[in-house]
Amino acid sequence: VVTRAKVAATDRTAEPSQPAVNEFDSAVLDHSPAVSVTVPRVAECPAHLEYTVRDTKEMYQSKIVFGDITHIHIDDSMLVDGELEARDIEPVGRPGGPYFTAVERLSYTRASDG
């Protein structure tokens, strides 16, 4: 999960580069081993989704990746009484290209969630 604090570094990992280039080094990010896949995860991110690729689809000039989640990691600092406190993550999304979108406000959809 990309946070506001890591947008610039995350954007650097999407720049075109040669296969031999270590994106962690070029983006100045630390890495930690994953649990269920062979690629490392970004150590500074508070949550990680590990997945295996099921399929890819070309759409316009982009590729959409579909996968099966194999492991979820959430940093203990994001938990309150064993539950994820999503308001503390400050996540951002990447709709495509150089664009990021921020989650400004989380709202509950069911009265029982509030």
N, C-alpha and C positions, 0 to 999 in steps of 0.2 A: 504494500500500500504506500503510495507516494504521498508525502506530506508537503505542506507549504515550504517548510524549511529545506526540502531536498529537490524542489522543482528545477532549479538551474542545473544541478548535478545530473538529475535524471534526463534532462534535455540533452546534455552532452553525451550520454550513453546512446542516444538515437542518431548521432551524427554518423555519416558514412565513414567507414574505416576499413583497413585491411584486416583479414582474419587473425593475424598475429598480434594486433593491438589489444591490450588488456583494458577493457572499458572501465574497470574499477580504478585503475591507475590514472587514466586520462580524465576521469570525472572526480578524482580525489575522494573515493568512497572506500570504506572498509567492507570486507566480506566475511561471512560466517558460513560454515558448512550447512547444507540443507539436510533434511532427514530422509526424504523419500525420492529425491532426484539427484543427479550427479552435479548439476550446476550450483554454484554458491548463491547465497542470498545477500541482500544489502543489509549490513549489520545495523546501520543507523535507523532503519525503518521500524516502526513499532508493531507492524503486522505483516505477515507474509502468507501467500497462498502458493503452495507447491502444486504443480499439476503436470500431467502427461498430455501430450497433444493428441487429440482425437481426429481433427480435420482442419484444413485451412481452405479459405475461399477468397478468390480475388474479387475485389469490388472497386471499380474505378481504378485509381492508381495505388490502392492499398491492399493489404492482405489482412483478413480477419482470422484469428486463431481460436479454435474451439478446443476445450480440453476438459479433463476430469481432475478435480481437486483430489490430491493424494495426502496432503498434510496442511494443517493450518497452524501457524505460530503467532501468538499474541504476547507481546512483552508484558511482564507482570505489572509494570507501571501503568498499564492501560486498564487494569482490572480493579473493580471496586466490589468487595464481597464476592469475588469469584466471577463477576459478570463484566463484560466489556463495556467501558464507558466511552461510547463512540464520539461523544461531543469533544473529547480531549484529543482526538487523533488529528484533526484539521486535515482531512484527506483532500486530494485533488484528483481529477480525472483527466484523461487525455482523449478527447474526441477524434483526434487525427492531426497529422501534420505537426506544425509547431505550436499548436494550441493546447492550452490547459484550461480547465474550469475548476473553480473552487466551490466547495460546499459551504455556503454562508450560514445556513440554518438547518438544523435537523428538526423535523416535526413528526409527531406520532400520528399514525393512521387509524389506530383503534383506541377507544377510550380505556380499554383494559391495559394498554401499554404505559399509560401516563402515570 
